């Protein structure tokens, strides 16, 4: 079991993990019109975008978990809207209600912009398949991401959680994140200099 930097060879595995955990931590297969759209919004862009990083949890047979993110949310949002989404949008059509919500979010140029980016400019997405859960992988990935961000002088990290994902809502406070007031308990922040818990 180890954490390593993702390569382009991990792209399909990252997309698969995203799909299999994309419904509030459960399998999102069939929720959208195709099985790649969720990853094209929330996972695979971080293999290509500016100031991005992608770490995977590998138990010896390929990635079974990941933490992907960007050090600069504002720059990433601009790149996502101007470059990434136009390059993949034509491959995704509105077929289900899930598609309509997801594609509307993907075209929103302010989707990732929040007042939090001043103090917490980085953001991440982390997902683990069931076989990687309960083994310390989530904590290890978060700590590796925080260490990486700290080494690049990034002051803090923020992330959003689906309010229906009870496991994630319970997880983040255990790894040093604080709930953002008035966020309905669905936004979290952590300073990179905060001590590990």
N, C-alpha and C positions, 0 to 999 in steps of 0.2 A: 504494500500500500504506500503510495507516495503522491505528492503534489508535484506537478511539472507544468511548464509553460505549454500552452496549447499550440499546435501547429495546424496548418491547413488540412492535414490528414485527419484532424479531429472534427472537422466541420460537420460531417454527417452525424457523428456521435453526439455532438453538442445540440444539433437540431432535434435529434431523437429524444434526448433527455428533456429538452424544453417541452416537446409535445407530450411526453409521458408524465410530466409534472405540471402542466400548464393550466389545469382546472382547479385552482385553489389547492395545489399540491397533488392533485390526482390526474389521471390520464385524460388528456384533452382530445384524443383521437375521435374524429367525427363531429367535434364541436364546430369546426370551421370547414369551409368548402374544400380546402386541401390541407395536407399535413405539414406544409412548410411555412405557411403564413405566420404562425405564431413565432417561430424562430427568426423569421426575417424582420420581425419587429423587436423582439426582446433578447436575442442571443447572438446570432451569427454576425450582425453588423459590428460587433465588438472585436471580431477577428480582423477587421479592415479599417476601422475608423481612426480618427486622430486622437493621439494620447490615450489609446485604449490598451487594455491588457486582458488576457484570458488565461486562467489557470484551471487545470483539470485534476480531478482525483482519479487516480489509476490504480486499480487493485491487481494489475498484472496482465489484464486482457483488454486494455483500452479504457477510455474515459467512462466513468459511471456517475460523475458529478462535475460541476464546474462553478467557478466564480468569474464572471465577466464584468467589465466595467470600463469607465473612462475617468481620467484624471480631471477633465475639464468638461462639465456637462453642457455649458453654453456653446462651446466650440463643437461638441459632438452633435447637439441638436441642429446647428446650422448645417453641418455635413450630412446628417441623416436626411434633412428636408431637401437639401439642394443636390445631393449626389447619390446617396444610398437608395432612398425610397424611389426616386425616379428610375433607378436601374432595375428594380424588381417589381414595381407596382403592376406592370402589365401582365405579370404571371399570376396575379391574384384577383379573383372576382368575388362580388357579393353573392353568396349562395345561401348562407344561413344568417340568422339574427346575430350570431357571434361574429361573422364576417363584417356585418354592418358596423357594429361597435368598434371592432379592432381596426378596420380600415379608416374609419372616421378619426380614431386616435392617431393612427400612423400619419395622416395628412395634416394634423394639427401642429403648426410650426412652434407653438408655445407649450406643447405637451410636457416636456421635461424641464421647463423653466420655472423656477420657484425662488422666492427670496432666500431659501436655504443655501443657494449656490455661493453666496458671498463667503460664509464661514465654512461651508461644507461643499466644496466645488465638485468633488467626485461622486459618482453613484455606481452601484453594482446590482447585478442579478445573480443569485446563487440558487442552484437546483441540484438535488441528489436523487438518484434512483433508490428504490427501497433497499437494495442490497448494500448501499453505502451509508444508509442512515443508522444512527445509534452507534457509530464507530469512531466518533470524533472528527469525521471528515468536514462537517460544516464549520465547526470551530476552527479547525486547522486552515481551511480555505479562507475564512474571514481574517484570521491572524496573518496569513501570508499576504492577503490583499492590503491590509493595513500597513504591514511592514514595507511593502512595495511603494505604497502611496507616500509614506513617511520619508522613504529614501529619495523620493522625487520632490520633497518639499511641499506636498499637498497637505493642507491643514485639517481637512475633515471629509467625511463621507456621509451621504444620505441615501436612503432607499425608501421605496413604497412597498406596501404589502396589501394583497387582496384581503379585505376585511373578513372574507369567508375562510381564509387559510389559518385555522386555529394553531396549527403546528408552528408556522412561521411567526405568528404573533407572540407565541410563548418563547420561541428560540432567540430572537434578537436581543431582548434584555439580558439573557444569560451570557451573551458574548459582548457585552459592553455598550450596547446601543441604548439610547434614551428615546422615549416616545416624544414626538413633537406635540406641544400643547395645541389644542384646537384642530388636530388632524383626524379626530375620530379614532385615534389609536392606530392609524394605518401608515404613518410616516415615522421614520426613525433616523437618528443622527448619531455619529460617533466621531470624536476628535481623534486624529491619528496619534496624538501624544498621550491619549488616555491609557492608563495601565490595563493590562489584560485581566480579565476576571475568571 
